[in-house]
Amino acid sequence: MKRFWFIIVFLALVLSACSATPSDHAHMKKIDTWPINNWLQPRPKKDTVFFLFQDGDARHLFLRYGEQDKDLGLLTRTFGEDAPLEAQFVDIEGAQFIVFWVNQQSLPSPAKFILLYRPRTSTPHAKTRGSKMVEVTPKGLSVLPIFPLEQKEWDALQHLRLLPRQVESPPLFQREYDPPYSLHGRFQHISFSR
């Protein structure tokens, strides 16, 4: 009988840890936020915001829709152990997002932009541009949206650059992916009841 209750208590603890919110972890420090209402269709009735928290040496991502919080897990060094950035891939109601955190302390000067190139397509009339540039906040947070119309062509990354405030200056970091860095299967799907 003791074993039965031990298993029940253990499962309850695991479930409560899996449904944790930022307020459940007093030891986490909020790094930054990034609202995404304008990038979702139809536009949400409630504020939808990414929250990035510091948890020791790790960055933890949450998504808030109104009063609901979803734990999206830790950002990872998916672009290489030597790359000065971490990322998490999220699909919200069909719109895809790459959430970046740039380690500004590991760069010679702060990064202001992330510039990404997709591979050239064999489609003669591509519907999307071949590059995207997104701003990096002073605290290192950046969010790249990939809208449903773009997802067919933005299914991989060919080149990644971290740029300083003066974009014509040399990159602070760059990486060429050969073969291209595939985005297939990387996005975790999130749906909020609206």
C-alpha positions in Angstrom: 0.0 0.0 0.0 2.9 2.4 0.8 4.3 1.8 -2.7 0.9 2.7 -4.2 0.8 6.1 -2.4 4.4 6.7 -3.2 3.6 6.3 -7.0 0.6 8.6 -6.6 2.6 11.3 -4.9 5.4 11.0 -7.4 3.0 11.3 -10.4 1.4 14.4 -8.7 4.8 16.0 -8.4 5.7 15.3 -12.0 2.4 16.7 -13.3 2.7 19.9 -11.2 6.3 20.4 -12.5 5.1 20.0 -16.1 2.4 22.6 -15.7 4.7 25.1 -14.0 4.4 28.8 -14.7 7.0 31.6 -14.1 5.4 32.5 -10.8 6.0 28.9 -9.6 9.7 29.4 -9.8 10.8 32.2 -7.6 14.4 31.6 -8.4 13.9 32.5 -12.1 14.7 36.0 -13.2 12.7 37.6 -16.0 15.1 38.6 -18.9 12.7 40.1 -21.4 9.3 39.9 -23.1 8.1 40.0 -26.7 4.4 40.6 -27.7 3.2 38.7 -30.8 -0.5 39.8 -31.1 0.2 41.5 -34.5 1.7 38.4 -36.0 -1.2 36.1 -35.3 -4.3 35.7 -37.5 -7.0 36.1 -36.5 -5.7 38.6 -34.1 -6.1 37.2 -30.5 -8.6 38.8 -28.2 -6.1 38.6 -25.4 -2.4 39.7 -25.2 -0.1 37.0 -26.4 3.5 37.4 -25.2 6.7 35.4 -25.0 8.4 35.6 -21.6 12.1 34.7 -21.3 13.5 33.8 -17.9 17.0 33.1 -16.6 17.2 29.9 -14.6 20.9 29.6 -13.5 22.8 29.2 -16.7 19.7 28.3 -18.7 17.1 30.4 -20.5 13.4 29.3 -20.0 10.6 30.3 -22.4 7.0 30.8 -21.5 4.0 31.9 -23.6 1.2 33.9 -22.0 -2.2 34.2 -23.6 -4.3 36.5 -21.4 -4.0 34.8 -18.0 -2.9 31.4 -19.3 0.8 30.5 -19.2 2.4 27.7 -21.2 5.8 26.4 -20.4 7.7 26.0 -23.7 10.9 24.7 -22.2 14.6 25.6 -22.3 16.3 27.4 -25.2 19.0 25.2 -26.7 22.3 25.7 -28.6 20.6 24.2 -31.7 22.8 26.3 -34.1 26.1 24.9 -32.7 27.8 24.7 -29.4 30.2 27.5 -30.4 27.4 29.8 -31.6 26.7 32.7 -29.2 22.9 32.2 -29.3 20.2 29.8 -28.2 16.8 29.2 -29.7 13.4 27.6 -29.3 11.0 26.8 -32.2 7.2 27.4 -31.7 4.1 27.0 -33.9 1.2 29.0 -32.6 -2.1 28.6 -34.5 -0.2 28.0 -37.8 2.3 30.9 -37.4 5.9 29.7 -36.7 8.3 31.5 -34.5 12.0 31.1 -33.8 12.8 32.7 -30.4 16.4 33.6 -30.1 18.5 34.6 -27.1 21.9 36.2 -28.0 24.7 36.0 -25.5 25.7 39.7 -25.8 28.6 39.2 -23.3 30.4 36.7 -25.6 30.5 39.2 -28.5 33.0 42.0 -29.2 30.1 44.5 -29.3 26.3 44.1 -28.8 24.3 42.5 -31.6 21.5 44.6 -32.8 20.1 42.4 -35.6 19.9 38.8 -36.7 20.1 38.3 -40.5 18.9 35.0 -41.9 18.9 33.7 -45.5 16.9 30.7 -46.7 18.2 28.5 -49.5 17.4 29.5 -53.0 14.3 27.8 -54.3 13.9 26.0 -57.6 10.5 27.8 -57.9 10.9 30.4 -60.6 8.5 32.9 -58.9 9.3 32.6 -55.2 6.6 34.3 -53.1 9.0 35.3 -50.3 12.2 37.3 -49.9 15.4 35.3 -49.6 16.4 37.0 -46.3 14.9 38.2 -43.1 16.4 40.6 -40.5 15.0 40.9 -36.9 16.0 43.2 -34.1 17.8 41.9 -31.0 16.9 43.7 -27.7 19.7 44.9 -25.4 19.0 41.9 -23.2 19.5 39.5 -26.2 15.9 38.5 -27.0 14.8 38.3 -30.7 11.7 36.7 -32.3 11.5 35.7 -36.0 8.0 35.1 -37.4 7.5 32.7 -40.3 4.0 33.3 -41.6 1.9 30.5 -43.2 2.4 31.9 -46.7 6.2 31.8 -46.2 6.6 28.3 -44.6 6.9 26.4 -47.9 10.0 28.4 -48.9 11.3 29.1 -45.4 11.7 25.4 -44.5 15.5 25.7 -44.0 18.2 28.2 -43.2 21.3 28.7 -45.4 23.1 31.5 -43.6 22.9 33.2 -40.1 24.6 36.4 -39.1 24.7 38.6 -36.0 25.1 42.2 -36.9 26.1 45.3 -34.9 24.1 48.5 -34.9 25.9 49.6 -38.1 24.7 46.9 -40.4 27.4 47.7 -43.0 30.1 46.7 -40.4 31.5 43.2 -40.4 29.2 40.6 -38.8 29.9 39.8 -35.1 29.2 36.1 -35.9 28.2 34.2 -39.0 27.5 30.6 -39.9 26.9 29.0 -43.3 24.9 25.8 -43.3 25.9 23.2 -46.0 23.6 21.3 -46.2 21.0 23.9 -45.2 19.7 23.8 -41.6 16.3 22.1 -41.9 13.4 23.5 -39.9 11.2 20.4 -40.5 10.0 18.8 -37.2 11.6 21.5 -35.0 8.4 23.5 -34.1 6.3 22.5 -31.1 2.7 23.2 -31.7 0.8 25.4 -29.3 -3.0 26.2 -29.3 -4.8 28.5 -26.9 -8.6 28.2 -26.5 -9.8 31.6 -27.7 
